[in-house]
Amino acid sequence: MAGCGHPASRDECEAIFKRSAEIELRAQNIVDPRLVEERTAAVRSARGNELIDRCVGRRITDAALSCVRQATTPEQVDRCLE
């Protein structure tokens, strides 16, 4: 049953984390690519591994991953992962 999803891989969780961070920063009007990268790295070093480790192995669908990639607001990301 393809609709049931699969266990999320570390790469998938990393992509979700990175996209979520980018969207959160844009919501705060932080759009400079260098600054976005720096802030994302700072959050990752502080809590990223913990968040990613909690994600790895959880059920996720290809549709949810596609949804996250296309999301433009934090609320959309949340809805993608419900």
N, C-alpha and C positions, 0 to 999 in steps of 0.2 A: 504494500500500500504506500504509494509515493506521497500521499497527502499527510502521512503520519510524521514525516521528516526523518532526520538522522541525528546522531550525536554530533554536536558542534565540535569542529576541530579548533586547535589553537589558532591557526591562520584565520579562520572565520571569526573567531572571537576578537582577535587583534583588529581585524577590519571593522567590526562593529564598534569596538572601543574608539578607534581612530575617527571613524565617521561621526560618532556621537560627540566626541570632543570638539571636532570641527564645527558641528552644528551649534553646540552650546556656546562656543566662542563667537560665532557669527551673531547669535542672538544677543550677545553683549556688545555688538558692533566692533568686534575685533576681527578684522578682515585681512590685515597684512599677512601674506603667506609665511614670512619668516617668524613673525610673532605667534601665529597660529601653531607653527611647528614647535617653537620654544615652549609655549604654554602646554601643548599636548605632551611633550616630553617631560615637563615638570610634573604633570598629573600622573603620567605613567610611572615615573620613578617613585612618586609618593604612594600611589594606591593601585596603579595599573595592573601589576601582577596579581594582586588579590582579586580584583574585578574580573580579570581574564580567567584566572583559575576557577572562579565560581561559574563562569560561562561554559568552559570546556566540558563536553559530555552531555550538556543539556540538549533536549530535543529542539531542533530547528528545521525549518523547511527552506527549500530554495526560494520560494515566494517571499518568505520573511527576509531573507538576505537581500533579495532584489529590492524589496520595499525599503530597507535601511539605506541601500545605495542611492535610492531616489528621494529619500526624505529631505525636507528642507527646514523642518522645525523639530525641537525636542519632543513635542507632543506626537508628531508623526512617527518618530523613532519608537516611542513607547507603544504606540498602536501596532506598529509592525511586529513587535516582539510579544504581544499579548497572546 
